């Protein structure tokens, strides 16, 4: 499981001209799921996200977590995070989980992250064509892969 986390001052996702999810300060998270992902990956990653201290404190140091600043989360599924570009010019997405596996893990990820944060999160729509808008604050962008924990 792979995520790209962007600290934002605002973010939104639009599907077919309608705003589906919108947040102010918080995280826009792009989530890529692969066939070998499990509940263990979800638990580890959601815990990491919930406890990540990347918001500035009074001394302008990145010391505060999402909950400490009252931030929101906008979660977007994105299979292209598992693109392989080793051969040729057309990326391969064979590592990305097929929808029958990915949708179940995506739903579990949402539930687990909401439980970790103690709040509902905003989401896009799995498999939909989405337009994601955000204002990256900092900029702060962090990538985490649950298969690279060391």
TIRO-2110 file (N, C-alpha, C; in Angstrom, 1 decimal):
// TIRO-2110
0.9, -1.2, 0.0, N, 1, A
0.0, 0.0, 0.0, CA, 1, A
0.9, 1.2, 0.0, C, 1, A
0.6, 2.1, -0.8, N, 2, A
1.4, 3.3, -1.0, CA, 2, A
0.5, 4.6, -0.9, C, 2, A
1.0, 5.6, -0.2, N, 3, A
0.3, 6.9, -0.1, CA, 3, A
1.2, 8.0, -0.4, C, 3, A
0.6, 9.0, -1.0, N, 4, A
1.2, 10.4, -1.1, CA, 4, A
0.4, 11.3, -0.3, C, 4, A
1.0, 11.9, 0.7, N, 5, A
0.3, 12.7, 1.7, CA, 5, A
0.7, 14.2, 1.4, C, 5, A
-0.2, 15.1, 1.2, N, 6, A
0.1, 16.5, 1.0, CA, 6, A
-0.6, 17.3, 2.1, C, 6, A
0.2, 18.1, 2.8, N, 7, A
-0.4, 19.0, 3.8, CA, 7, A
-0.9, 20.1, 3.0, C, 7, A
-2.2, 20.4, 3.2, N, 8, A
-2.9, 21.4, 2.4, CA, 8, A
-3.6, 22.5, 3.3, C, 8, A
-3.8, 23.7, 2.7, N, 9, A
-4.6, 24.6, 3.4, CA, 9, A
-6.1, 24.5, 2.9, C, 9, A
-6.3, 23.8, 1.8, N, 10, A
-7.6, 23.4, 1.3, CA, 10, A
-7.5, 22.4, 0.2, C, 10, A
-8.5, 21.6, 0.0, N, 11, A
-8.5, 20.5, -1.0, CA, 11, A
-9.9, 20.2, -1.4, C, 11, A
-10.1, 19.7, -2.6, N, 12, A
-11.5, 19.3, -3.0, CA, 12, A
-11.3, 18.2, -4.1, C, 12, A
-12.4, 17.5, -4.3, N, 13, A
-12.5, 16.5, -5.4, CA, 13, A
-13.8, 16.7, -6.1, C, 13, A
-13.8, 16.8, -7.4, N, 14, A
-15.0, 17.0, -8.2, CA, 14, A
-15.1, 15.8, -9.2, C, 14, A
-16.4, 15.4, -9.3, N, 15, A
-16.7, 14.2, -10.1, CA, 15, A
-17.9, 14.7, -11.0, C, 15, A
-17.8, 14.6, -12.3, N, 16, A
-18.8, 15.0, -13.2, CA, 16, A
-19.4, 16.4, -12.9, C, 16, A
-18.5, 17.3, -12.6, N, 17, A
-19.0, 18.7, -12.3, CA, 17, A
-19.5, 19.0, -10.9, C, 17, A
-19.6, 17.9, -10.1, N, 18, A
-20.1, 18.1, -8.7, CA, 18, A
-19.0, 17.9, -7.7, C, 18, A
-18.9, 18.8, -6.7, N, 19, A
-17.9, 18.7, -5.7, CA, 19, A
-18.3, 17.5, -4.8, C, 19, A
-17.5, 16.5, -4.7, N, 20, A
-17.9, 15.3, -3.9, CA, 20, A
-17.3, 15.4, -2.5, C, 20, A
-16.1, 16.0, -2.3, N, 21, A
-15.5, 16.1, -1.0, CA, 21, A
-14.7, 17.4, -1.0, C, 21, A
-14.6, 18.0, 0.2, N, 22, A
-13.9, 19.3, 0.4, CA, 22, A
-13.4, 19.4, 1.8, C, 22, A
-12.2, 19.9, 2.0, N, 23, A
-11.6, 20.1, 3.3, CA, 23, A
-10.9, 21.5, 3.3, C, 23, A
-10.7, 22.0, 4.5, N, 24, A
-9.8, 23.1, 4.7, CA, 24, A
-8.4, 22.6, 5.0, C, 24, A
-7.8, 23.1, 6.1, N, 25, A
-6.5, 22.6, 6.5, CA, 25, A
-6.5, 21.1, 6.8, C, 25, A
-5.5, 20.4, 6.3, N, 26, A
-5.4, 19.0, 6.6, CA, 26, A
-4.5, 18.3, 5.6, C, 26, A
-5.0, 17.0, 5.3, N, 27, A
-4.2, 16.2, 4.4, CA, 27, A
-5.1, 15.8, 3.2, C, 27, A
-4.5, 15.9, 2.0, N, 28, A
-5.0, 15.3, 0.8, CA, 28, A
-4.1, 14.0, 0.6, C, 28, A
-4.8, 12.9, 0.6, N, 29, A
-4.0, 11.6, 0.6, CA, 29, A
-4.4, 10.8, -0.7, C, 29, A
-3.4, 10.5, -1.5, N, 30, A
-3.6, 9.6, -2.6, CA, 30, A
-3.2, 8.2, -2.2, C, 30, A
-4.1, 7.3, -2.4, N, 31, A
-3.9, 5.9, -2.0, CA, 31, A
-3.8, 4.9, -3.1, C, 31, A
-2.7, 4.2, -3.2, N, 32, A
-2.5, 3.1, -4.2, CA, 32, A
-2.5, 1.8, -3.5, C, 32, A
-3.3, 0.8, -4.0, N, 33, A
-3.4, -0.5, -3.3, CA, 33, A
-2.9, -1.5, -4.3, C, 33, A
-2.1, -2.5, -3.8, N, 34, A
-1.6, -3.6, -4.6, CA, 34, A
-2.1, -4.9, -4.2, C, 34, A
-2.0, -5.9, -5.0, N, 35, A
-2.6, -7.2, -4.7, CA, 35, A
-2.1, -7.8, -3.4, C, 35, A
-0.9, -7.6, -3.0, N, 36, A
-0.4, -8.2, -1.8, CA, 36, A
-0.7, -7.5, -0.5, C, 36, A
-1.5, -6.4, -0.6, N, 37, A
-1.8, -5.6, 0.6, CA, 37, A
-2.8, -6.4, 1.5, C, 37, A
-2.7, -6.1, 2.8, N, 38, A
-3.6, -6.8, 3.8, CA, 38, A
-4.1, -5.8, 4.9, C, 38, A
-4.8, -6.3, 5.8, N, 39, A
-5.3, -5.5, 6.9, CA, 39, A
-4.1, -5.0, 7.7, C, 39, A
-3.0, -5.7, 7.8, N, 40, A
-1.8, -5.3, 8.5, CA, 40, A
-1.3, -4.0, 7.9, C, 40, A
-1.2, -3.9, 6.5, N, 41, A
-0.8, -2.7, 5.9, CA, 41, A
-1.7, -1.6, 6.2, C, 41, A
-3.0, -1.8, 6.2, N, 42, A
-4.0, -0.8, 6.5, CA, 42, A
-3.7, -0.2, 8.0, C, 42, A
-3.6, -1.1, 8.9, N, 43, A
-3.5, -0.7, 10.3, CA, 43, A
-2.2, 0.1, 10.5, C, 43, A
-1.1, -0.4, 9.9, N, 44, A
0.2, 0.3, 10.1, CA, 44, A
0.2, 1.7, 9.5, C, 44, A
-0.4, 1.7, 8.3, N, 45, A
-0.4, 3.0, 7.5, CA, 45, A
-1.3, 4.0, 8.1, C, 45, A
-2.5, 3.6, 8.5, N, 46, A
-3.4, 4.5, 9.2, CA, 46, A
-2.9, 5.1, 10.5, C, 46, A
-2.3, 4.2, 11.3, N, 47, A
-1.6, 4.7, 12.5, CA, 47, A
-0.6, 5.7, 12.2, C, 47, A
0.2, 5.4, 11.2, N, 48, A
1.3, 6.4, 10.9, CA, 48, A
0.8, 7.7, 10.4, C, 48, A
-0.3, 7.7, 9.6, N, 49, A
-0.9, 8.9, 9.1, CA, 49, A
-1.5, 9.7, 10.3, C, 49, A
-2.2, 9.1, 11.2, N, 50, A
-2.9, 9.7, 12.3, CA, 50, A
-1.9, 10.4, 13.3, C, 50, A
-0.7, 9.8, 13.4, N, 51, A
0.3, 10.3, 14.4, CA, 51, A
1.3, 11.2, 13.8, C, 51, A
1.3, 11.4, 12.4, N, 52, A
2.3, 12.1, 11.7, CA, 52, A
2.3, 13.6, 12.2, C, 52, A
3.4, 14.1, 12.6, N, 53, A
3.5, 15.5, 13.1, CA, 53, A
4.2, 16.3, 12.0, C, 53, A
3.4, 17.0, 11.2, N, 54, A
3.9, 17.8, 10.1, CA, 54, A
3.3, 19.2, 10.1, C, 54, A
2.5, 19.5, 11.1, N, 55, A
1.9, 20.8, 11.2, CA, 55, A
2.7, 21.7, 12.2, C, 55, A
2.8, 22.9, 11.9, N, 56, A
3.7, 23.8, 12.6, CA, 56, A
3.1, 24.2, 14.0, C, 56, A
4.0, 24.3, 15.0, N, 57, A
3.7, 24.7, 16.3, CA, 57, A
4.0, 26.2, 16.4, C, 57, A
3.9, 26.7, 17.6, N, 58, A
4.2, 28.1, 17.9, CA, 58, A
5.6, 28.6, 17.5, C, 58, A
6.5, 27.6, 17.6, N, 59, A
7.9, 27.9, 17.3, CA, 59, A
8.2, 27.7, 15.8, C, 59, A
7.2, 27.4, 15.0, N, 60, A
7.3, 27.2, 13.6, CA, 60, A
8.0, 25.9, 13.2, C, 60, A
8.0, 24.9, 14.2, N, 61, A
8.5, 23.6, 13.9, CA, 61, A
7.4, 22.6, 13.6, C, 61, A
7.7, 21.6, 12.8, N, 62, A
6.6, 20.6, 12.4, CA, 62, A
6.5, 19.7, 13.6, C, 62, A
5.6, 20.0, 14.6, N, 63, A
5.5, 19.2, 15.8, CA, 63, A
4.0, 18.8, 16.1, C, 63, A
3.1, 19.2, 15.3, N, 64, A
1.7, 18.9, 15.6, CA, 64, A
1.1, 17.9, 14.6, C, 64, A
0.2, 17.1, 15.1, N, 65, A
-0.5, 16.1, 14.3, CA, 65, A
-1.8, 16.7, 13.7, C, 65, A
-2.4, 16.0, 12.9, N, 66, A
-3.7, 16.4, 12.2, CA, 66, A
-4.7, 16.7, 13.3, C, 66, A
-4.9, 15.8, 14.3, N, 67, A
-5.9, 16.0, 15.3, CA, 67, A
-5.6, 17.2, 16.2, C, 67, A
-4.3, 17.5, 16.4, N, 68, A
-3.9, 18.7, 17.2, CA, 68, A
-4.3, 20.0, 16.5, C, 68, A
-4.4, 20.0, 15.2, N, 69, A
-4.7, 21.3, 14.5, CA, 69, A
-6.2, 21.2, 14.0, C, 69, A
-6.9, 20.1, 14.3, N, 70, A
-8.3, 20.0, 13.9, CA, 70, A
-8.4, 19.9, 12.4, C, 70, A
-7.5, 19.3, 11.7, N, 71, A
-7.5, 19.2, 10.3, CA, 71, A
-8.4, 18.1, 9.7, C, 71, A
-8.7, 18.2, 8.5, N, 72, A
-9.5, 17.2, 7.8, CA, 72, A
-8.7, 16.3, 6.9, C, 72, A
-9.3, 15.3, 6.3, N, 73, A
-8.7, 14.4, 5.3, CA, 73, A
-9.5, 14.3, 4.1, C, 73, A
-8.9, 14.4, 3.0, N, 74, A
-9.5, 14.0, 1.7, CA, 74, A
-8.8, 12.9, 1.1, C, 74, A
-9.4, 11.7, 1.0, N, 75, A
-8.7, 10.5, 0.5, CA, 75, A
-9.2, 10.2, -0.9, C, 75, A
-8.2, 10.0, -1.8, N, 76, A
-8.4, 9.7, -3.2, CA, 76, A
-7.8, 8.4, -3.6, C, 76, A
-8.5, 7.4, -4.1, N, 77, A
-7.9, 6.2, -4.6, CA, 77, A
-7.1, 6.5, -5.9, C, 77, A
-5.9, 5.9, -6.0, N, 78, A
-5.1, 6.2, -7.2, CA, 78, A
-4.2, 5.0, -7.6, C, 78, A
-4.7, 4.2, -8.4, N, 79, A
-3.9, 3.0, -8.8, CA, 79, A
-2.6, 3.3, -9.5, C, 79, A
-2.5, 4.5, -10.1, N, 80, A
-1.3, 4.8, -10.8, CA, 80, A
-0.1, 5.0, -9.9, C, 80, A
-0.3, 5.0, -8.6, N, 81, A
0.9, 5.1, -7.7, CA, 81, A
1.7, 3.8, -7.8, C, 81, A
1.2, 2.7, -8.3, N, 82, A
2.0, 1.5, -8.5, CA, 82, A
2.4, 1.3, -9.9, C, 82, A
2.6, 2.4, -10.6, N, 83, A
3.1, 2.3, -12.0, CA, 83, A
4.5, 1.8, -12.1, C, 83, A
4.8, 0.9, -13.0, N, 84, A
6.2, 0.5, -13.3, CA, 84, A
6.6, 1.1, -14.6, C, 84, A
7.7, 1.8, -14.6, N, 85, A
8.2, 2.5, -15.8, CA, 85, A
9.5, 1.9, -16.2, C, 85, A
9.8, 0.7, -15.9, N, 86, A
11.1, 0.1, -16.2, CA, 86, A
11.3, -0.1, -17.7, C, 86, A
10.2, -0.5, -18.4, N, 87, A
10.4, -0.8, -19.8, CA, 87, A
9.5, 0.2, -20.6, C, 87, A
10.1, 0.6, -21.7, N, 88, A
9.4, 1.5, -22.6, CA, 88, A
8.9, 2.8, -22.0, C, 88, A
7.9, 3.4, -22.7, N, 89, A
7.4, 4.7, -22.3, CA, 89, A
6.0, 4.6, -21.8, C, 89, A
5.3, 3.5, -21.9, N, 90, A
4.0, 3.3, -21.4, CA, 90, A
4.0, 2.6, -20.0, C, 90, A
3.6, 3.2, -18.9, N, 91, A
3.7, 2.6, -17.6, CA, 91, A
2.8, 1.3, -17.6, C, 91, A
3.3, 0.4, -16.8, N, 92, A
2.5, -0.8, -16.5, CA, 92, A
1.9, -0.7, -15.1, C, 92, A
0.7, -1.2, -15.0, N, 93, A
0.0, -1.1, -13.7, CA, 93, A
-0.3, -2.5, -13.1, C, 93, A
0.5, -3.5, -13.5, N, 94, A
0.2, -4.9, -13.1, CA, 94, A
0.3, -5.1, -11.6, C, 94, A
1.0, -4.2, -10.9, N, 95, A
1.1, -4.4, -9.4, CA, 95, A
-0.1, -3.8, -8.7, C, 95, A
-0.9, -3.0, -9.4, N, 96, A
-2.1, -2.4, -8.7, CA, 96, A
-3.1, -3.5, -8.6, C, 96, A
-3.8, -3.5, -7.4, N, 97, A
-4.8, -4.5, -7.2, CA, 97, A
-6.0, -4.3, -8.1, C, 97, A
-6.6, -5.4, -8.5, N, 98, A
-7.8, -5.4, -9.4, CA, 98, A
-9.0, -4.9, -8.5, C, 98, A
-10.0, -4.3, -9.1, N, 99, A
-11.1, -3.7, -8.4, CA, 99, A
-11.7, -4.6, -7.3, C, 99, A
-11.9, -5.9, -7.6, N, 100, A
-12.5, -6.8, -6.7, CA, 100, A
-11.8, -6.9, -5.4, C, 100, A
-10.5, -6.7, -5.4, N, 101, A
-9.6, -6.8, -4.2, CA, 101, A
-9.5, -5.3, -3.6, C, 101, A
-9.2, -4.4, -4.5, N, 102, A
-8.9, -3.0, -4.1, CA, 102, A
-10.1, -2.3, -3.4, C, 102, A
-11.3, -2.5, -3.9, N, 103, A
-12.5, -1.8, -3.3, CA, 103, A
-12.6, -2.2, -1.9, C, 103, A
-12.5, -3.5, -1.6, N, 104, A
-12.6, -4.0, -0.2, CA, 104, A
-11.6, -3.4, 0.7, C, 104, A
-10.3, -3.3, 0.3, N, 105, A
-9.2, -2.8, 1.1, CA, 105, A
-9.4, -1.2, 1.2, C, 105, A
-9.9, -0.6, 0.1, N, 106, A
-10.2, 0.8, 0.2, CA, 106, A
-11.2, 1.2, 1.3, C, 106, A
-12.3, 0.4, 1.3, N, 107, A
-13.3, 0.6, 2.3, CA, 107, A
-12.8, 0.4, 3.7, C, 107, A
-12.0, -0.7, 3.9, N, 108, A
-11.4, -0.9, 5.2, CA, 108, A
-10.4, 0.2, 5.6, C, 108, A
-9.7, 0.7, 4.6, N, 109, A
-8.8, 1.8, 4.9, CA, 109, A
-9.6, 3.0, 5.4, C, 109, A
-10.6, 3.4, 4.8, N, 110, A
-11.5, 4.5, 5.2, CA, 110, A
-12.0, 4.3, 6.6, C, 110, A
-12.5, 3.2, 6.9, N, 111, A
-13.0, 2.9, 8.2, CA, 111, A
-11.9, 2.9, 9.3, C, 111, A
-10.8, 2.4, 9.0, N, 112, A
-9.7, 2.3, 9.9, CA, 112, A
-9.1, 3.7, 10.2, C, 112, A
-9.0, 4.5, 9.1, N, 113, A
-8.4, 5.9, 9.3, CA, 113, A
-9.4, 6.8, 10.1, C, 113, A
-10.7, 6.6, 9.8, N, 114, A
-11.7, 7.4, 10.6, CA, 114, A
-11.6, 7.0, 12.0, C, 114, A
-11.5, 5.7, 12.3, N, 115, A
-11.3, 5.3, 13.7, CA, 115, A
-10.1, 5.8, 14.4, C, 115, A
-9.0, 5.8, 13.7, N, 116, A
-7.7, 6.3, 14.2, CA, 116, A
-7.8, 7.8, 14.5, C, 116, A
-8.5, 8.6, 13.6, N, 117, A
-8.6, 10.0, 13.8, CA, 117, A
-9.8, 10.4, 14.7, C, 117, A
-10.8, 9.6, 14.8, N, 118, A
-12.0, 9.9, 15.6, CA, 118, A
-12.8, 10.9, 14.9, C, 118, A
-12.8, 10.9, 13.5, N, 119, A
-13.6, 11.8, 12.7, CA, 119, A
-13.9, 11.2, 11.4, C, 119, A
-14.9, 11.6, 10.7, N, 120, A
-15.2, 11.2, 9.3, CA, 120, A
-14.2, 11.9, 8.4, C, 120, A
-13.9, 11.2, 7.3, N, 121, A
-13.1, 11.8, 6.3, CA, 121, A
-13.8, 12.0, 5.0, C, 121, A
-13.3, 12.9, 4.1, N, 122, A
-13.9, 13.1, 2.8, CA, 122, A
-13.3, 12.1, 1.8, C, 122, A
-14.0, 11.7, 0.8, N, 123, A
-13.5, 10.7, -0.1, CA, 123, A
-13.9, 11.1, -1.5, C, 123, A
-13.1, 10.5, -2.5, N, 124, A
-13.6, 10.6, -3.9, CA, 124, A
-14.5, 9.4, -4.2, C, 124, A
-14.4, 8.9, -5.4, N, 125, A
-15.2, 7.7, -5.8, CA, 125, A
-14.2, 6.7, -6.4, C, 125, A
-14.2, 5.5, -5.9, N, 126, A
-13.3, 4.5, -6.4, CA, 126, A
-13.5, 4.3, -7.9, C, 126, A
-12.5, 4.4, -8.7, N, 127, A
-12.6, 4.1, -10.2, CA, 127, A
-13.2, 5.2, -11.0, C, 127, A
-13.6, 6.3, -10.4, N, 128, A
-14.2, 7.4, -11.2, CA, 128, A
-13.1, 8.3, -11.7, C, 128, A
-13.4, 9.1, -12.8, N, 129, A
-12.6, 10.1, -13.3, CA, 129, A
-12.8, 11.3, -12.4, C, 129, A
-11.7, 11.8, -11.7, N, 130, A
-11.9, 12.8, -10.7, CA, 130, A
-10.9, 14.0, -11.0, C, 130, A
-11.4, 15.2, -10.6, N, 131, A
-10.5, 16.4, -10.7, CA, 131, A
-10.2, 16.7, -9.2, C, 131, A
-9.0, 16.7, -8.9, N, 132, A
-8.5, 17.0, -7.5, CA, 132, A
-7.8, 18.3, -7.5, C, 132, A
-8.3, 19.2, -6.6, N, 133, A
-7.7, 20.5, -6.5, CA, 133, A
-7.2, 20.6, -5.1, C, 133, A
-6.0, 21.3, -4.9, N, 134, A
-5.5, 21.5, -3.6, CA, 134, A
-4.5, 22.6, -3.6, C, 134, A
-4.3, 23.2, -2.4, N, 135, A
-3.3, 24.2, -2.2, CA, 135, A
-2.3, 23.5, -1.2, C, 135, A
-1.2, 23.1, -1.7, N, 136, A
-0.2, 22.4, -0.9, CA, 136, A
0.4, 23.5, 0.0, C, 136, A
0.4, 23.2, 1.3, N, 137, A
0.9, 24.1, 2.3, CA, 137, A
2.3, 23.8, 2.7, C, 137, A
3.2, 24.7, 2.4, N, 138, A
4.6, 24.4, 2.8, CA, 138, A
5.6, 24.7, 1.6, C, 138, A
5.6, 23.9, 0.6, N, 139, A
4.9, 22.7, 0.4, CA, 139, A
5.4, 21.5, 1.3, C, 139, A
4.5, 20.7, 1.7, N, 140, A
4.9, 19.5, 2.5, CA, 140, A
4.2, 18.3, 1.7, C, 140, A
5.0, 17.4, 1.2, N, 141, A
4.5, 16.2, 0.5, CA, 141, A
5.4, 15.0, 1.0, C, 141, A
4.7, 14.0, 1.5, N, 142, A
5.4, 12.8, 2.0, CA, 142, A
4.8, 11.6, 1.4, C, 142, A
5.7, 10.6, 1.0, N, 143, A
5.3, 9.4, 0.4, CA, 143, A
5.6, 8.3, 1.4, C, 143, A
4.7, 7.3, 1.6, N, 144, A
5.0, 6.2, 2.5, CA, 144, A
4.5, 4.9, 1.8, C, 144, A
5.3, 3.9, 1.8, N, 145, A
5.0, 2.6, 1.3, CA, 145, A
5.0, 1.6, 2.4, C, 145, A
3.9, 0.9, 2.6, N, 146, A
3.8, 0.0, 3.8, CA, 146, A
4.7, -1.2, 3.6, C, 146, A
5.3, -1.4, 2.4, N, 147, A
6.2, -2.6, 2.2, CA, 147, A
7.6, -2.2, 2.6, C, 147, A
7.9, -0.9, 2.8, N, 148, A
9.2, -0.4, 3.1, CA, 148, A
9.2, 0.3, 4.5, C, 148, A
9.0, -0.5, 5.6, N, 149, A
8.8, 0.0, 6.9, CA, 149, A
10.1, 0.2, 7.6, C, 149, A
11.2, -0.2, 7.1, N, 150, A
12.5, -0.1, 7.8, CA, 150, A
13.3, 1.1, 7.3, C, 150, A
END
